Amino acid sequence: MNTPIKVLIVDDSALVRKMLQEMLSTDPALQVVGTASDPFDAREKIKQLHPDVLTLDVEMPKMDGVTFLKNLMRLHPVPVVMVSTLTEKGADVTFEAMDLGAVDFVTKPKIDLVHTFEAYTSEICSKVKTAAKVSRAMLERQYARYIANQTRKPVLAPAMARPVQKHSADAIIEKSAFNSRHFRTTDKIVALGASTGGTEAIKEVLMRLPASAPGIVITQHIPAAFSLPFAKRMDTITEMTVMQAEDGQQILPGHVYIAPGDKHLLIARDGARYICRLNDGPPVNRHKPSVDVMLRSVVQNVGPNAIGVMLTGMGADGAMGMKELQEAGAPTMAQDEKTSVVWGMPGETVKLGAADFVVPLEQVANKIMELAKR
């Protein structure tokens, strides 16, 4: 019999600690070895209990979750699943935690969980088990990357042409309306999928892309309340213009469109232009938005003018879509195993023979620009 994964719950709310303990204890593969009410208590419990995974509250007294996580990753890296509040502040803190090396996050359980207890339990148990597979070496690389990004600006991939200037939201809309009469479009579309570890991986790619990059559409598995703050955060770290996708929005070069956390993102043709379409259909591969849904629309409407990119993520969502994209004549790439937090989605893509190129995270942006020039 396999040894259970030892979990330490860190949360200042006694009620939340109790709820999380009940949920995690339903899975025989998990063993809650202790709980802690604050980071100082957690520090002692880590020394005593040697947990394999921590669940960590974002907002706590005495020391906030991110400060504690920073110390933890510097001194004693342990896989962490953040427990986040469904607020913009909660989203910002969670993304900072992901930058530092937190493996994944779940939203704070609601007091009334009668109708969602089973789904929430399944989600947190699955994410804790995935986190347990992440090596200490990966956590150390994530933290080293975080420190490096504080002190230096990544070298941009070579530009294709004169950079496209950033615009305010109103200017983008006006520009799109004006350009629709002149059929300005993006020659290529980069279609990118990601899940666990993806928020940080997407950041690493976008940081290195110049403003002259082709239009990029992204499906990242993320809660609805977090997709807009994530898009806003990405807009501050890249020369490209990043936004949450809207229905009917024209896809322009130098722009990035991120799927809302509760809608499928599809790409359609409107004359010579590509546009975003949002779909409120059922989950596909248990996900909404689904990478496969986006990629299949790209196969149908973009074909060989697309570039498929699969980054770190749990499961297999998007692997079949990548295969179909490859068969349509579009170049495809997957992030390599060494730099992936979870080599699920990219690994399944490689197993299907659907990745023309397997590249480390730091080289994805250069590869995108190289393929865009072909």
C-alpha positions, 0 to 999 in steps of 0.5 A: 500500500502506498504511503498517504500524502501528508498534508498540513493545513494553515489557516487562521479560521478554525471553521475553514481548518475544520472544513478543509480537514473533513474534505481532505480526509475523504481521500484515502491517499491523503492524511492531514497530519496537522493544522496551524492557525498562523505562519509561526505555528506552521513553521513549528509544525513543519519542523515536527511533522514534515508534511508533503504538501501545505494548504496555505491561506492567503490572508492571515494575521501576524504574517501574510501568506505571501511573506510566509511563502517567500521565507518557506521557498527560500529556506525549506521548499514544500509544495503549496496549494494556496487558499484564496478569497474571491476578490481582486485583492485575493487574486493579486496576492494569489498570482504573486504566490504563484510567481514565488512557487505555489503550485496551484490554488483553490478559492476559499470554501463557502460556509454553505457548501451543501450543493457544492461540497462534493465538487469542491472536495474533488477539486482540492484533493486533486490539486493537493495530490498533483502538488505532492508530485512537484519536486523540490528542484522544480520549486527551487527553480521557480523561486530562482526565476522569481528572484531573477525577475526582480533584478533583471528584465528578460531579453525580448525575442527579436521583433518582426517589424516596428512595434505596435504602441499600447493603447487605452481600452477606449483607444483599442475599441476605436482603433478596432472599429477604424481598422475593420474598414481597412481589413487590418488583421494579424497574419498569424494567430498564436493559440496557447493553452495552459493549466496548473503552473500556467499563470507563471509560465504565461508570464514568462512567455509574454515578458519575452515577446515584442509588441510586433508579435502576432495576435495571441489567444490564451485559454488558461484554466482559471476561476471566473473571478480571477481571469480579468485580474490575471489579464490586467496583471499580464498587461503590466509585464509585456510590450504587448497589450493584454486583455480579457477576451470579449465577444466579437473583438477583433484579433490584432497583432501585438495583442493578447486575448485571455479567455474569461474563466467561465466561457469557452473562447473560440476564434472565428472569421469575419471577412479577412479578419479573425475575431473572438467568440465567447461560448457559454456551452457545457464544460469540455474535458471537465473544463470551461474554458477548454483548450480543446474547444479553442484549438478546434475553432482555430483548426477550422478558421485559421488552419496553417496560419496558426501556431499552437503552444501547450504549456504546463498543466494537469490532465490532457485538455488540448492534446487532441486539439494540438494534434488536429492543428498539426494535421491542418499544417500549423506548427506546434510546440509543447513545453518540456518536462523539466521546466513544466510544473506539471507535465500533463497537458504538454506531456499528452501532446508529446505522447500523441506526436502532436508537438513539432517542437519540445522546448524549455519555457525560456525558449518558447517566446523565441520559438514563437517569433521564429515560426511567425517569420516563416 
